[in-house]
């Protein structure tokens, strides 16, 4: 094949073209770019502790929509999305051999152990095959290098302290412009078919018309949602008053599932809010969207600071609690049969739609642990299976 410089860009939870540093970097440094997504079989196995399926029908459906949307966007920009089924470290090794012109493999850094394990294996493969690795950070509102702490070990263990420090001592970087065109794939490289749910041993979810999240996956849908919520309806101006609502599409932003897959950039949301505040109104509600993005940042950075401790049964405070593992009680919680109407309604919503409000999630999690006394990891793994907004692999405790 051609000896021209080729860069493989492995996409994971960064399924967008806007505000994407790696597309900009690759565009400047390659003659051919291979945007690659791998359906890793490890994502469709059982979880670590209770062997629940890691990816359920709603999450997979949203992911497949996001992959199809990204492919369409890339095609419109002169590129394409290369899709393969297999472990990324194996797929990348095969592509390096096949193309012969690969100079670099690039990817965004992740936080938790299963993702970090893949990164290590990729680096080992590239080292063996004399190919460079280029990484960057792109998942948070504030860049990890811009935090006002000397080291991640200095991250406060209290959110308010973190928030006040970054708000007064750091700044959000500007959004990178969306490239009009992208370098093409190397000649002769097949794009690969996007699998169906059946290909991945899953079933298609049944759509429920009552869902509070009747939205589709993908960057274009995420950007359309922001336009609707900010500019078309001004719903953002009452977000703080409505955010704990339960039924309906517009009581909250609904950005979380798109943020989880990187279909929308938190920096883009931030700068759109600032523009909205300049052009229309600034109030507690517009600030509160940023406040919630900061919560998301904080938990990501806590994951960097503490690593696998966030998945271990004793938690970050090393508390020994005699958690129960009563499967009868757990099944009642899963299926919305506890006899507590508010808990049951939220759990049935999750089961039937893959979505649950922030208020609902807090309440059902509290009920599972405080009232039923069940191992919190049982609930975490159930959420990982069903919630469309899950990002890191919860079953990463070993």
Secondary structure, DSSP 8 states (H G I E B T S, - for coil): ---S-EEEEEESS---STT-HHHHHHHHH-SEEEEEEEE-GGGGSB-TTT--BSS-HHHHHHHHHHHHHHHHHHHHTT--EEEEES-HHHHHHHHHHHHS-EEEEEEE---SHHHHHHHHHHHHHHHHTT-EEEEE--SSSS-GGG-SSSSGGG--SSHHHHHHHHHHH----------S------TT--------TGGGT-------TT-S-----SHHHHHHHHIIIIIIT-GGGGHHHHTT--SSSSSS---HHHHHHTSS-HHHHHHHHHHHHHHT---HHHHHHHHHHHHHHHHHHHHHHHGGGGGSTTTTTT-----B--HHHHHHHHHT-SS-HHHHHHHHHHHHHS---HHHHHHHHHIIIIIS-B-HHHHHHHHHHH-TT--S-TT---
